Amino acid sequence: MVADVGIINAERYESYRLAVRAAIERNGGRYLVRGGDVTVIEGTWDPSRLVIVEFPTLAQAENFYQSPEYLAARTLRQNAAMVNMILIDGSVPP
């Protein structure tokens, strides 16, 4: 899962950030990237805050997104951040 997050209200976003972690972990996910400086080296995409979460399977990522815990966390995110989020069913090349 890759999320491009534009924080509008840092205090409210902090509540979301704390709530979403439990939902990620319950579905087997782990953070690979959470925030940090972004350097554009090619193209025009310039995300303000990038979050990358790895799940063992696409099904677990989808379960996370539909879970009651994440649905509750998303209400905390309202008026706190603008988010673009994608799921990628990727694999590691041999």
C-alpha positions in Angstrom: 0.0 0.0 0.0 1.3 3.4 -0.9 -0.3 6.6 0.4 0.5 10.2 -0.5 -0.6 12.2 2.5 -1.1 16.0 2.7 -1.6 16.9 6.3 -4.1 19.7 7.0 -4.5 19.4 10.7 -1.5 17.8 12.5 -3.2 17.3 15.9 -6.2 15.5 14.3 -3.9 13.5 12.0 -1.9 12.3 15.0 -5.1 10.7 16.4 -5.6 8.9 13.0 -1.9 7.8 12.9 -2.2 6.2 16.3 -5.5 4.4 15.4 -4.4 3.2 12.0 -1.3 1.4 13.3 -3.3 -1.2 15.2 -5.5 -1.9 12.1 -2.4 -2.4 10.0 -0.7 -4.7 12.4 -3.9 -6.8 12.9 -3.9 -7.5 9.2 -0.2 -8.5 9.0 1.1 -5.2 7.7 4.3 -3.4 8.6 5.5 0.1 7.8 8.3 0.3 5.3 8.2 4.1 5.0 6.4 6.6 7.2 7.2 10.2 6.4 10.6 11.7 5.9 12.1 13.9 3.3 11.2 13.3 -0.3 13.6 14.1 -3.1 12.1 14.2 -6.7 14.7 12.7 -9.0 12.5 12.4 -12.1 9.1 13.5 -13.2 6.7 16.0 -11.5 5.2 14.0 -8.7 6.1 15.7 -5.4 4.3 14.0 -2.5 4.4 15.9 0.8 4.4 12.8 3.1 4.7 9.2 1.8 3.6 6.1 3.7 4.4 2.6 2.4 3.0 -0.4 4.1 3.8 -4.0 3.2 1.2 -6.7 3.7 1.9 -10.4 3.2 -0.9 -10.7 0.6 -3.2 -8.4 -1.4 -6.1 -10.0 0.4 -4.7 -8.9 3.8 -4.3 -5.4 2.4 -7.9 -5.4 1.2 -9.0 -6.8 4.6 -7.2 -4.0 6.3 -8.9 -1.4 4.2 -12.3 -2.8 4.9 -11.7 -3.6 8.5 -13.9 -2.0 11.2 -10.7 -0.7 12.9 -9.6 1.1 9.7 -13.1 2.4 8.9 -13.2 4.0 12.4 -9.7 5.4 11.9 -10.7 7.0 8.6 -13.3 9.1 10.4 -10.5 10.5 12.5 -8.7 11.4 9.3 -11.5 13.6 8.0 -10.5 17.2 7.9 -7.0 16.2 9.0 -5.4 15.1 5.7 -5.9 14.7 2.0 -4.9 11.2 0.9 -4.2 9.4 -2.3 -3.8 5.6 -1.7 -3.1 2.6 -3.9 -2.7 -1.1 -3.3 -0.2 -2.9 -5.5 -0.2 -6.7 -5.9 3.5 -6.8 -6.4 6.1 -9.5 -6.2 9.8 -9.6 -5.7 11.7 -10.4 -8.9 13.7 -13.7 -8.7 
